[in-house]
Amino acid sequence: MNEAWYKSDVYGPPMHLSSIREHLRWRGWWLVLLLSCRELLKPLLYWHVWYIFESDLIRQIPQPYSDSEFDVAVYTVRDELTVIKPRLLSMGELSPSEIDARFQRGDAVALASFAGQPVGYMWMGFSSGIELDFDTYWILREGEALRYGSFVMPEFRGRRVHSLVNSALNTYAHNQGITRTLGSVSALNPQSLSLPRHYNRAISMTVFLARFRFPFLTLRKSFRAPLSSRFSWFPSVEMASLTRRSSHRSG
């Protein structure tokens, strides 16, 4: 049995009551029911639906539409990680090894703070080989970057923090010579869909991924564009490309 089936970030424990209330608040009854059905089917299969969005930084850099009371800064491996890592870890979503791996790969993170306390972040990668899910890996071309791994503390959701970290990373990317950024949003996450909706972003691709336990296999399907135009499922090739490009950037 492939151990990926038991990955905690995909097949975690059942939702607690507080988590259910949070889901009801932001997603509504229909989506919570759909998510519950997905959890019930977990012993047999698990699935995701992703919307893929693109931002042309030559035409326009997305501007924030949140309160100015939040402070946002972009950090990379060149910054003092002994200070940055504890702030990221305090939000309880990432492990130290995962943060190290992202910085070593050459990724950047936009960190939002309120009154000196971290409240949310978003990551940006510049190399192919970053996993969307289920061994499906992004393909990035010259002049492109990927926005991913966005998170906001529950008590600060609804205050448009995503718009701040998104704008900060797009501005950083533009200053690094990047002309296009990409990102994915779960179709089951309406609060995150408010960001592309605000900027009137069209969906460039819809990706459906399903992993079956018996037999152990992965189903991949795309709509609006060929899956192979943005994704690969051959990690050895993509990860080798990632390593070469990250080494080049570090040098």
Buried (B, 14 or more C-beta within 10 A) or exposed (E): EEEEBEEEEBBEEEBEEEEBEBBEEBBEEEBBEEBBEBBEEBEEBBBBBBBBBBBEBEEEBBEBEBEEEBBBBBBBBEBEBEEBBEBBBEBEEBEEEBBBEBBEBBBBBBBBBBEEEBBBBBBBBBBBBBBBBBBBBBBBEEBBBBBBBBBBBEEBBEBBBBBBBBBBBBBBBBEBEBBBBBBBBEBBBBBBBBBBEBBEBEBBBBBBBBBBBEEEEBEBEBEEBEBEEBBBBEBEEBBEBBEEBBEEBEE
